[in-house]
């Protein structure tokens, strides 16, 4: 690409439960409404339907109940792990599944800017993500077809969205970001147009999905008491109960009492097991309060790191959908003695901030005058011999060179000595973390500096310098002070990457994945054709009606996946079970169709439950 060719840059919030896209449009950061979702939020869920098509978003989320083994959610919590995740008999790495989510968002970017130019994305991550998780996020964006040069922290992004219109105000504020799967808290200072992150803390495994699970466990125990069955042992029942738990959690933010009703959750002794109960907001808060109070510990830690008292924080900014829980606002109000602010939609603040960063990078907001500095989320250092007093020196100690919450970009140097007589080389092993021993921290890479003059232990000095820039690139240099000989290692995104090889492996795996799905689609088409011309069916259904049914079947995707599944089951019953008449079969299909056409999710859910119960009764009569 020529240097003068425009390359659009967008901001993406790749979330645990939802993802969103934002861009600078006519000089203003705007979150993009996703037409297929009719919402700015794309559920971070991937489903492979029975025809082999990849479905992402709310349609995929609907399939969690009907076909959980073909659906995957909350993949963000697995980012950076080398564990293959199974979906529809296929196996992919977490970043490869995340790439499918980002690819869905890229379709909208292509609609805005056209297919012919390459697109760049600024993608956000939790402040407490390790560099390995950051690299996995960067790789996911590249696999989706984006150029990814910047990964920024979510609280920093939210602060950018908040601070863009307040550059003339000098003040310190705290961003409390409680999302679907992660929690971050950062203290920032805005002064003279410079937005500086003073300190960050958090928990990358605490969020709204944990509240859902606590609620699910609470419901499950009630069901065990009533029926003796544990819905958590049934994949479909567990998925359905989790979906219900999420809905109840959301309702309890506005209502003090909510009725839970699932007519047919499981089957026992050939009879459907229903679940009904009433739950209060107080009961829900009792379940999650310990986790919410745990976030306050992070708030206290970040205040201590920034050397500030609660009354020195001038504003508290709420980010993330889980901050809508009234108890969150109450805890923060009591702690800071002020009302928390949510003037920017908590679900959109991070994406908007990423778009601000994208706009600055692309030169679209260069006149804003905003300058942003961030902090290192973890300490960076090397392995050393650790002095154990009377026990002597023990290998495997960790010596921090760049401390956690140091403002970046930064460069730090420490001087070390040789450890034994006639030592002519040293191995520099780089780690990140807060543990005193390297085994407690994350390994990043290593190299050897040789050619050191052979002298007595301690006489030769080695200067180790770490240079950490805003893009997460770590340069490590070791230099012999007596000879000036030096060696250097560049750790891209602070990880020992083998990036090109890893990227190509993932690209090949995704290509094979799509080939496998294409084969599945062909088999599904052949099976559908067999059903269409089943002679037993043709005796009871006119050809035109059968054509309509097949056309409807072909169109069912996403939100209609569960309805599609029930239609298939109804069709099978119609062929195999004499207890279901033609009119009953047509009634089931008609009700599901009407609910789908209405676009009302509640009506669709009600129709699904009714048809499910009817099918269940018929199956038990076989």
N, C-alpha and C positions, 0 to 999 in steps of 0.2 A: 504494500500500500504506500503510495506517495505521501510525503510529509504534509502536503497542503490539502490532502483529502480529509473531509470531515468524518470523524468517527464518533457517533453518538455514544454518550455514557449515561447509564441508568443506575438507579439505586435499588437494591433488592434486600428485603428482610426475609431471610430463609429461616422460618420459624419451626418450632417443634410441632405445633398444632395447625398453624396457618402461615402462609407466606404471602408477601405482597410486593408490588412493583411500583416504583415512583420515578418521575422524570421531571426535569425543568422544562416547563411549557410556558412560553411567553414571559420568561423571566421569573417564574414562580414554581417552587417545588410542589408537584401535585401527585397524589396517589392515583394510579390508573384503575378505573373500574373495569373489571374483567367481564366482558359481555356474556360469555358462556356461564359464568357464575352469577351474573347480575349482582356483583358485589366486588369490593376492592380486595377481598380476602380469598385466597385459594387454599382450601384445606390441604395440608402437607401429607396427603394419603395417595398411595399408588395401588391400582388394582389391575389385574390381568383377567379380562373376561374370558368366557368359554370359547370365544372365537379367536382368542389370541391378541386382542387389541389392548394397548396400554391406555388406561384411563386414569386421569389425575384430577383431584379436586373433590367437590361435594358429591359427585356421582360415585367416585371411588369410596368416599366415606360411607355412603349408603350401603355399599357392598360389604362393609366390615361385619354386618350382622348376618347376611345371607351366606357369604362366602369368605370367611376370615382367613382360610388357608390360601386364598388367592389375592389377599390384600395385605398391605403393610403400612403402618403409621408410626409416628414418633421416631423416625429414623435418625433425627438429629442427635438423639441421645447416644447413638452408636458411632457417631462420626469420629474418625481417627483410629477406630479399632480395626484390626485385621481379620475380623470375623465375617465370614460369608453369610448373608441372610437369605433365607429361602422364601420364594414367592412363586406360586403356581408351578412347582417342580423345577424352577430355575434358581440359580444361586448368583447373587451379586454382592459386591462390597457396599457398605453404607453410602459412600460418596457416589457410587454408580446409580443407586436408587435416588439419591438427592439430585443427581444430574437429570433424571426423568422429570422431577418436579420443576427444576429450573428451565428445562427445555419447554415445558408447558408455558411458563412465563415468557420465554423468548419468542413464542408465537405472537404474543401481543406486541413485543418490541419490534418484530419484523413488520407487523401491520402499521405501526407508527412511522417507522423510518425506511421501510422497504427491505427487500431481500438482498439487494446488491451490495450493501456496505456491511463491513464487520461491525459488531457491537461490543462495547466494553461495559462491564458491570462492576460497581462497587458493592460488595456483599458484606453484610453485617454478621458478627458472631458475638456470643456472650463474652464479656470482659474477662471472664475466668477460664475461657477456652485455652487449652494448651496449644503450643505451636504445631503439634502434630494434628490437632483437630482443625486448626486454621488452615493448614496445608491441605487437608482433606476437603475443606470447604472450597478452597481455591481450585482444586482439581475438579470438583463437581461442576463449578462454573465453566471451566475450560471444556469439560466433556459435553456440556450442554451447548457449546458453540460460542461462548462469550470469551472476550479477552478480559482477564482478571489481573489487574495490577495492584488493587487496593482492597484489603480486608480491614474493616474498622469495627471497633467495639460498639455494641448496641447502645449502652448508656451515652456514649460519646455522640453517636448519631442522633439520639433523641435530644440531647442537649443542643446540637447544631440546629435542629428543627425549631427548638424553643428559642434559641439565642439569636437567630438571624435577624429578627425584628427588634432586638434589644441591644444592639451593639453599642449604643451610646450610654447604656446603664452599666455601672461597675458594681458587681455583687457576687456573692458566693451562693451556690445552690447545690442541692443534692438530688440526684436522679435515682428513684426507686423503681426498678424494672422487674416486675414479677409476671413472667409470661406463662405459656403453656407447659414448658418443660425445664426452664432455667430461671435463675434469679441472679440479678446483678444490682449493685449499688455503687454509685460513683459520686465523688464530690468534685465540682468544677468551679473555676473562678473565671468570670468574664470581666476583663479589664482592658480598656483602650482598644476594643475590637479583637483582642486575643482571648481565645477560649482555651483555658489550660485545665487539663485533668490533673487534680491534685492527688487523688488516691482512688483505687477501685478494690472491691471485694465481692464475694458472692458464692453461689453454689450452683454448679452446672447440672445438678441432678435434683432440683427442687422447683416445682411449678404446679400449674393448675391440674396437670394430668395426675399428680400425686394426690391431689384432693379428690379427683374422680375415683382413684383406686381405693382410698379410705372409705368413700361413700359406697363403692361397690362391695367392699368387704363387710360393711355394716349391713347392707341389704342381704348379702349372701348368708350372714349369720342368722338373720330373721327367717330366711327361706329354709335354712337347715332346721331351725326350731319347728317350723310349721310342717315341712314335708319330709325331712330327713335327707333331702338331696342337696348337693353342693353345686350350684350353677357354675362355679369356677372350674369344675372338672369337665364341663361341656363347652367346647370351643365356641359354638354358635350362641349358646345361652349367655356365656360370659361376655361375648362381644355385644350382645343386645343389652345386657345389664349395664355394661360400661357406658354405652350410648345413652341409656336412660339416666345414669348417674350424672353425666355431663349436662344433660338438659335440666335436671333437678338443681344442680349447682348454680346454673345460670339463673333459673327462676328464683332461687332463694336470695339472690342479690336484690330483687325487687319486692319479693313477698316474704312474709314472716312464717307462712305455713304452706306446704305444697303437698298435693295428693299424688302418690305414686301408684300407677296402675298398669300392669302388664298381664293381659288376659291369658295368654298361653306361652309360658316361658320354656317349659320342658314337659316331658311325658313321664308319668309313673303309673304302672299297672294299667297301661293302655288308656289312661285318663290325663288330660292336660293339667299341668300345674300352673295356677295363676299366682300372681303376687300383687298384693295391694297393701298399702300402709300410708299413713300420713307422717310427714317429717317436718320439724320446725327448723327455723334458722338457727336457733340456739343449739339444737342437737348437732347440726352440721358444724357450727363453730367449735363445739366441744371436740369434734373429731379432728379438726385441722389446726386448732389453736397452738399446739406445740410447734408445728411447722412454721406458723406465722411468727411466733415469738423467736424462733431460730433466725428468721430474717433480721430481727432487731439486733441480734448478736453481731451480724455482719455490719449493720449500720454503726454500732458502737466501735467495731474494729476499724472501719474506714474513717470515722471521726478521729480516732486515736492516731492513725497513720498520717492524717492531714493536720494533726495537732490543732484541732478545733473543738469547741464545745457546741452542744446542740443549739444554744441561743445565738451562735455566730452564723448559723445557716439561715439565709434570708428567705429562701423559698425551697419547698419540697415538691418535686415534679413526679407525678405518677405516670408510669409507662407499663404497658402489657395488660392484656385482657383480665388477668386475675386480680388487678388492683380495683376492679369494680366490686369486689366483695366488701361490704360495708365494714367489716371488722379490720381490714387493712387500713382504711382511712382512720378508723378510730384509734388504732395502735399508734400510728404516726402522729396523729393530732395530739395525743396524750404525751408522746415522747418529745416532740418539738414545740409543743404549745403554740401551734399555728395550724391553719387549715391547708392540707395538701392541695396542689393545683393539678388540674387535668384539662387545661384550655385547648390542648391538642388531643385529638382522639387517641386514647391509649393504644389502640390497635394499629394506628397509622404513623405514630411519631417516629418510630425507628426507620421505616421505609422513607419517610419524608426527609429525615436527616441524612440518610444514605444518598438521596437525590441531591441534597445541598452539597455534599462532598463531591458527588459526580459533577454537579454544575460548576463548582470551583475548579475541578480538574479539567473540565472541558472548556473553561474560559467563559462560560455562560453567566457565572455569578462573580466574575473577577472584580467587579466594581463594588461588591459588598464590603470588601476590606476585612473579611473574617480570616483570622489565622488560628489554626487548631494545633494544639500539642496534646499528645496522649502519654500514657505511662506504660512501662513494662509490666505485664500482668503477673510475671513470676521472676524470681531471681535467676540470674545466669552466671555460671561459674565453671570451675574445673575440679577434677579429682586431685586430692593432695594426701600426703601422709599427715595423720592427725595426732597431735601430742596428747598422750594418755597419762601424763605425769609419771608416776613410779612404774607404770606398766610400759613405758616407752612409747614409740610411734606405731600407729596402726594404719595400714593402707585403707583406702576407700572413703576418706573424709571428703566433704564438699566445702569448697571455699567460694563464696559468692564474690563476684567482681562487679556486676551490675545488680543492685538490690531491687527487690520488688517495689513497684510504684515510683521508680526513677523516671523522670520526664524523658521522653524520647522525641527526637533522636538524641543519642548520647554516646560518649566514648569514655571508657574507664580502663585504667592500667594498674596492675599490681605486680610487684617483683617477688620472685621465688628463687630458691637456691637448689643446687644439686643435693641429692640425699645420700650418696655413697661415694667412696673414693674412686677416682679415675672414671667417673661417669662421663660418657662421650655423647649421649643422646637422651632426650626426654620425650615421653609420650604425653601429649596434651589431649585429655578426654573431656569433652564439654557436656554439661548437664544443665537442666533448668528445674527449679523447684525450691522448696523451703526446708527440706530435710537436712540434718547435719551430716548424713551419709548418702553417698551417691545412689545406693540401692533404693533409697526412698524417693529418688527424683527421676526425671525423664532424660534418657541418654539422647544426645543430639548429633554427636560426631567426634572424630578424633584424627590426629595427625602426629607425625614424629619430626622433631627438630634434632638434627644430628650435627656433627662437626664441632661439638663443644670441647674445648681444651681439657685434657685429663688432669684434674687437680684433686685436692682433698675435698671431702664432702663439705658443702656449705660455702666453698670459696668462689664457685662460679654462679653468677646471677643471671636469671632468665626473666625478662619482662613479658608478661602476657597481657595483651590489649584486646578488649572487646568493643566493637563498634556496632551499635544496634540502631537501625534507621526506621523511619516512619512506616516503611513498607514491610517491616518484619524481617529484613535481611540482616543477618548477623555475620560480621567479619571478625575472625579470631586470628590474632597474630602473636607468634612467640619469637622473641629476639634475644640472642646471646649478647649481653652487654659488653663482653670483652672482645668479641669478634665482629659484632654488628650483623652476623648472619641471621636471617629470619626465615620463617615459614608461615604460610597463611592458609586458612580454610574459610571459604564462604559457605555459610549454611543458609540456603534460601528458605525464607520463612522459618528460620531457626529449626530446620529439620534436616537430617541427613537423607536426602531425597531419593537419589537415583531416579529423578523425576521423569525424565523422558521415557525410560524403560517402563516405569510404573504407569505413566499416562498411556503409552501404547498398549500395554496389557489390558488396561481398563477399556480402552477404545475397542480393542478386538473382542473383549468379552461382551460389550454392549452390542456390537455388530452381530455376534453369534446369537445373542439373546433375541434380537429382533428377527433373525432368520428362523430361530426356533418358533417364535410367535407366529411368523408368517405360515409355517407348516401347520401349527395348531389351527389357524384361521381357515386354511384350506380343508382340513379335516372336519372342522365345524360346519363349513359350507356344504360338504358332501353329506354329513349327517342330517343337516336341515333339509336337503333335497330329498333324502330318503323318507323323512317324516312327512314332507309335503305330498309325496305320492304314495303314502301308505294306503293300500287298498281297503284295510279295515276302517280307516278314518273316512275314506271317500264314500262309504256306504251311508254314513250318517251326516256328513257335512257337504254342502254343495261346493262345487269347485271355486266359485267366486268367493265364498266365505273363507275357504281354505287359503286362497291367494291373499285375502285381506289379513288373515291371521299371520301368514308368513311375512307380509310386508311390515306388520306391526312388530313382529319378532326381530326383524332386521334392524328396525329403528331403535329398539330398546338399548340404552346405554346408561351408564352412570347412575343417576338418581333412580332410574327405572330398573336397575339391575336386580333388586330384590323382587320387583314386580315380574320381571322376566323369568326369574327363577321359579316363582309361584305359577306363572303361566305354563312353564314347562312341566311342572309337577301336575298341574290340572290336566294338561294334554295327555300325559302318561296315564293318569287315572281314567280319563275318558276312554282311552284305548283298552286298558287292562282291567278296569273295574266296572262291573255291570251296575253297581250302585249309583254311579253318577250319570245323569241323563244329559242329553244334548243341551237342553235349556239351562241346566245348572252350570254346565261348562261355559256356555255363552254368557251367563249372568256374571260369573267370576271375572271373565275377561273384560266384560263391559264396565264393571265397577272399577277395575284397576285402570282401564283406559280413561274413564271420566275423571278419576282422581289425578292422573298424570296430566290431562289436558287442563285441569283447573290451575295447575301451578302452585297449589296450596299444599305445603308439606304435611300439615296436620291431617288434611283430608286423605292424602296419600297414605300416611301412617295408619289411619283408621281403616282404610280399605285393605291394606296389607294384613292388618291384624284379623279382620273379619274373614278374609279369604283363607288366611293361614289356619284359623280355627276350623273352618269348613273342610279344608283339605285334610287336616289332622283327624277329624271325626270320620271322614270317608276312608282314610288309610287304616284306621283302627277297626273298621268294619270288614276289611278284607279277610 
